[in-house]
Amino acid sequence: MGYIKKEFREKLEIMDCRYNNNLPKHWDNFIRDTRVKHNLIIKRKGSSICTNCKHEFQTKKRIGEYQKCPNCKNTYLIKSSHLKKFWFTDTLILLDKVQNDLVFRYFELWSAYDNKTMYYGFDASIVEYGRSFFKRNVEVVNDRVSRCQCYIHINHLDNPGKWREYIRNYDFGKSGYIYPYNLKEVLKDTEYKYLNLKELSQNIGRVHFEYLLRNIATYPSFEQLSKMELYKLALRADEFRNNGTFQQIFGISKDYYPFMKRNNITYNELEMLRLLKQKDMNKIRYLSNYSENALKEIAGYINLEKFIKYAKMHRGKIDVHVYKDYLRFAILLGLDLKNKKYIFPDDLEKRHDELEKSYKVKNREILNKSIAERYKKLKQNTYKDEKFIIVPAKNVEALEKESKEQSNCVRTYSEKYATGKCDIYFMRLLKRKNKPLVTVEVRDNKVVQSRVKYNGQPNPIQLLFLQKWQEQILQKCRV
């Protein structure tokens, strides 16, 4: 903890005066609306009660699950009537301005349940504990913040004590709910004055507001996504740098837009929607519990509806990475994944180990067989002009030869090529068809990599040929 310069001490005194005399108009309502989230469903013998509205009802859900109260319509965690104590904490963020400096003010809202002294209710307290001068690299905390070096603890003392500079290398808890009602006034003379931050803050839940303004709000797509009312996607504005059609920007057709807007989907949920291609939030949220990369690979083998069914058969307790590898081995070994016997193995780990062993024994034979099948489908994409020709790779030996003569790693792509994760083509001079020239990787009918010897870039003439091939052949094919 360090010394505060005079300039900032004066600004802190101005804010302290405001704090003692007048917080914003709707501040108390904002606290009350946040406190509504600090409640439970208490399950008793024969019935349950909502600590928010005191409504009693029946539920079949278990302790530890979430239940929507049929009266106040809020969803809360279910806990046992034997629960002794439980507490919630949330950070509330108030943006202030003093002498042209934007200042983030941090408050902790604490709510505690105690069934010995309260009738299914909560005691609550809120205190201000930290301030951060935006773009000035000055952060201060008061005596409510513990001096422990291991973690941040906020003491709910009546007296805030003195302010001191915060100089530790981890932040003091800056993710929270943004107070929305003064944003337009505070930001009116800043570069952020045209951003739709009030509506965004009311629709995104907890957020690191400083990080949002410093990094995310600088992307042009941030404003566009906010105007489209895709508020949670706006928090990942850095992922939307492409211009063009809705399909090009979001990777999904425009008829999904009303669904995306209605559910205010997150970026992770958008990724699941791209894979599932169904307007079903329950399924999308279920998939969000699993690794996105693993699901992308699984979606290349089977419909994700089948994955959801299999996961639910095992109450969600399956190793998605083991299942992904199991399906990969099944494809390589020629098993029919339309057969439930192979899609839904009873003992996943045992069947995975069996298939892995079979695959290792016949690795080369299996890969050559699969690549031969792929070659038959892809050879219709063969293309040539007066100088060049491009053809798909025929077998593992061809990949190994290409890799050796070009000094690249294309031989390691044999399994991806065999399972359809990518397509491998060889570009040659017409006069020297047996001499490697350019190694090409294709995904979704687009050239994603093209390399000459030693992983160098093709020259402009070679790139022009590849562009014509992509436009005239790949983007018109139905392989």
N, C-alpha and C positions, 0 to 999 in steps of 0.2 A: 504494500500500500504506500502511496507516495504523496508528495506535496502538490497542492493545486495552485496554479498561477493566479495572480490577482485578477486578470481579465475574466477568468472562468468563475472565480469566487463571487465576483459582482453579479454575474449572470445567474448563478445559483441562488443568491439572495433575492433577486427579482422573482424567480420562480417560487421560492419558499413563501414569499409574500402572497403570491397567487394561490398557492396550495392552502394556506391558512385561511384565506378570505373567500376564494371563489374558484371552484373547479367548474368545468363546462356544464352547461345547462342540463344535459341528459345523462350525466355521469352516473347518478344513482340508478337510473333505469337500465343503463348498460350493465352495471354490477348485478342488478336483479336478474336480468336476462341471462347472464353468464351463470349465475348461481343455480338457475333451473337445471343446468346440466349436472349439478352436484347432488344427485339423489340416487336412491336404490329401490329395488323391489324386495321387500322383506317377506320371505316365504315362511308361513307358519303352518301348523297342523290344520289342514282343512281349507285354508285360504291364504291369500297373499295380499299385501298392502303396499301401495305406492307412497313413498315418503314425501313426494311432492304435493299430491292432491288429496292424500289420505283415502283414496278409493280402494275398496276391497273387492277382490275378484279371484277366480280360479285360474290356475295355469298348470299345464302339463310339463312345462319346461323345468329343467333341473337347475340346482344351485350352481352358479358359475357361468350360466348362459345369460343371454340378453332377452328382455321381454318388453314389448310395447304396452304401455298402460292403456286400457280401453277408454279411460275417461279423459286424461290430459294429452294422450297421443304421443307422449315422450317415451323413448326407449332407454331402459336402465338395466344395470347389472343385477342379477338375482343373488341375494345373500340370505343366509339362514337367520331365523329369529334368535338363535343363540349367539349371533354376532355381538361381541362386546364393544369394539371400537372400529371405526373406519373413517378415513379422511381423504379429501380431494384437495389438490392445489392447482391453481391456474395462474398464468401470467397475463396481466392486462397491460396494453401498450397505449399510452397517450402521447400523441405527437404535439409538441409545443414549439413556439418560436419566440426567441428572445434576442433582440438587437440583431436581426437578420440571420441568426443561427437557428437551424432546425435542431431540436433536441428531442430524443426519444426518452420518455419517462416510463419506468417499469414498476408495476405494482403486483404484489402477490395476493391473490384471493384464496383464502383457506377456509374449508368447511369441514367440520368434524361431527361424526355421528357417535352417540353414546347411549346405548339402550337402557342404561341405569338411570339416567337423569332426564332424558328427552322422550317424548311420546312420538317415536318414529320421526324425529326431526333432526335438524343440524344446527350447531352453533357456527358462527362465521366471523371472519375478520379480514380486513384488507389494509395493507400498508405499502407505502412507496419505499423502494429500497435501492434503486439505481437510475442513473441518467447517462445518456450517451450523446455527445455533440457530434452530429452528422458531418462527415468529411473533415473533421478536425482531429481525429484520433485521440480524443479525450473521453475517458469513461470514469464515472465517479460512483461510489456507493456510500451509504451511511452506516451508522453503527448497528443497524438491524441485520447487516450481513456479517455472518460469522467470520472470524479471522482464521479459521481452520484452513490448512493448506491442501486438504484432500478433496473437498467438495464444497459446494455452496449450500449454506443453510440460512433461511430467513427467519429471524426472531420477530414475533409480532408484538413489539414493544410500543407503548404509547409515544415515547419520546424517540424521534429518529436519530438524535445525537448529531455528531458532526459529519460533514462530507469529507471523503478522502479519495484520492485518485486510485483507480483500480488498475493494477499493472501486471496481473497474472496472465499466463498465456492460454487461458481457456475462458470462454465468456460466462457471464453470471446469470444465464437463463433468459435469452432474448426472444424465444419463440412463444407466441401467445396470441390472444385475441386483440384485434385492433379496434380502438374507439373510433367509429366512423364519422361522427356528426360534425366534427370541426375540420375535417381534412380539406375541404374546398377552400375554407377561409385561410388556413395555415399555409397552404401550398399555392395560393393565388398568384404570387409574384415569383414563382420558381419554375424551373424547367419541367416540373411535373403537373403544372396547372391544368393541362388538357386531359390528363389520364382519369379514367373512370374509377378512381380508387375507393370512393364511398361504397358503391354497389359491390365492387370486388371484395372489399374487406368484410362485407356482410354475408358473403357467400363462399368463403374459403376456409373458415375455421381457424385453427392455430397456424401462424406463419412467422418466419423470421423477417420482420418488417424492414429492418435495416438492409439486410441482404437483398430483399426484394427491390428496394429503391436503388441501391448501389449497382446491382448487376442485372436483374431481370427486366426492370422497367426501361432499360436502355435499348432493348430490342424492339424494332418496329412492329413485330408480330404481337407484342404485349398489348398494345392498344387495340389492334384488330381483334384479338381473341376476347378481350374484355367487352368490346362492342357487340360481339357475337354471343355474349353471355356464356361463354365457355371459361368461367372464372378460374377453375382449378387447372385447366390446361394453360392458362395465362402464366401460372407459376412455373411452367416449363417452356416459356417463350423461346428459350435458346434452342429448343428442339425443332422449332418451326421456322426455318430460314428460307425455305423454298417459296418462290412465287408461282402462280399458275392456278390451275383448277383446284377445286375442293379435293379431288382425288389425289392430285400431286402434293398438296399440302398435308393432308391428313392420312393418306394411304388407304382411303375407304370412300365409297361413293356418297354423293350428297344427300341421298334419301335417308342416311343415318343421322343427319344433322339435328332434326327435332328430338330424336332420342338422346343424342349426346347433350343437347342443351337442357332437356327436361331433367336429366339425371346429374347434370353438372359433373361430368366424368373426369377422373384424374388421368394423368398420362399413362400410368400403369393399366388402368381400365381401358384406355384407348388401344393399347397394345393387345389386350385380351380380345377386344372387339374386332380388331383386324384379323385375329386368328380364328375366332369363333364365327364371326359374320352372322350373329343373331342378336336381335333386340331383346335381350333377356339379362337384366342386371343381376339376378340371382346367380345365374351361371357365370357371368363375368366376374362377380365378386368371389365366387368359389374358386375359379381359376387363378385369381390374384393371389391366392395363398401359396402358389407354387412358383418355381423358378421360370421366369419368362423365356430364357434361352432354351431350357429343357423342353418347354411346351412348344416352342417354335419347331424344334426338331421332331417332336412327337406328332405335331400337326402335319408334317411331311409324310408320315406313315399311316396315320388313321385319323378319322374325324374326331374332334375333341369332345363331341357328345359321348363317344364311347369311352374316352378317358375319364370323363366325369362319372359315368356309370360305374366304371371299374373302381375308381377312387372311393365312391360312396359304398360300394360293396365291402370295402375294407375300412369304412369309417374315416376315410381321408388319410389313414396311416400307411401310406405307401411311399417308398423312396422314388421320387420322380426321375432321378438320374439313373437308377438301376432299371426302371421301366423303359426309359428312353433307350438305353443300351440293349436291353432285351429285345425291343422291337427292331433295332438295327440288325442284330444278329439273326432275328427271324426272317427279315427281308433278304439278307445275304444268303441264308440257307434255303431260300425258296419256299418258306412256309406261307400258306394262304391266310392272310390277315382278315379275310372275310369270315373265317371260321372262328366262332366264339371260343373254341378250345385254345386257340393260339392268342387271341386278343386278351382273354381273361384268365391267365394262369392262376391256379389255386395257390401255389407256393412260388411267388415271384423270384425270390433269391435263388431257390433251388433250380428253377427252370432257366434263369439267367446264366448260372454257372455251367449248366449242361450245354446250353447253346454256345456259350463262349468257348468251351472245350472243343466242341465239334468244329467251330469256326477256325480255331487255331490249327487243328489237325489238317484241315483242307483249305486253308487260307487262300493260296494262290489259285487253286482250281475253282473255288467259289467266286473269287473276284473276276477271273477271266470269263467265267460263264455269265456273270451279271453284266460285265462290260460289253460282252458280245451282243447281249440283248439290247443294251443301250445304243450300241453302234448301229444296229439294224434300224432303230428309230431315227437316229440323228443323221444318218448318211444322206437323207433327203435334203439336209441343209448345206450339202457340198456346193461350193460357189467358186467361180473363177472369172477372170477377165483376161486381157491379152498378156498379162505379166505374172499374176499370182493365182494360187488356188488354196482353198482352205477345206480341211476334212476333219471329221471327228477321230479321236484316238480309238484304235481297234482293240487293244489288250494291255495287260500289265507290262509286257515286254516293251511295247511301244512307248509307254510312259517312262520306263526306266532308261531307255535309249535316249529319249528326248532330254530327260533330266541330266544324264551324263554329258551329252554333247553341248547342251545349252548352259550347263553349270547352274541349274536352278533346282527347286524342290518339288517339281510337278509329280514326281513319283509318289510323294506322300499324299497326293490327292486321289489315289486309286480307289480308296473306299468311298470317299464322297462322290466320286464319279459313278461308282457302281450302284450306290443307293439313290442317285438322282439329286443329291444336294447341289451339284454343279455339273456343268458340261465342259469337257476339255477338247479343244480343237488345235490342230497344227496347221500353221500357214506356211506355204512353201512358194518358191519360184517355180513357174511352170517348167522351166528348163532343167531344174534340179529338185525334183519332187522328193527325193530321198534325203535331202540335206536340210536339217532343221533351220528355220529362219525366225519365226515368231510363235511363241506358245501363248494360247488364248484360253482364258476362263470365262464362261458364260453362266449367268444366273438370271432366271425369269426372262429369258430371251434378250438379255442385254450383256454387252461385253463389260466385265468388271475388272479384268486384268489382261494386259497384253505385254509380253516381255521378249526382248531379243536376248542374245547371249550375255551371261553374267548379270541378268536381271536389269538390263538397260531398257530405255524407252524406245519404241519403234520410231522410225523417221516419219515425217509428214505424209509421204506417199503411201507408206504402209498403213498409217492410221486412216487415211482417206479410203483405202480399200476396205478396211474393217468397218468403217462407218457405212459405206454403201451396202456391205453384206448384212449388217444389222438392220438397216432400213428396208432393204429389198427382200430379205429372206427371213431373218429371225423374227422380226416383229409381225410377220404375216403367217408364221407357221403355227401349228396346233399341236406340237409335240408335247 
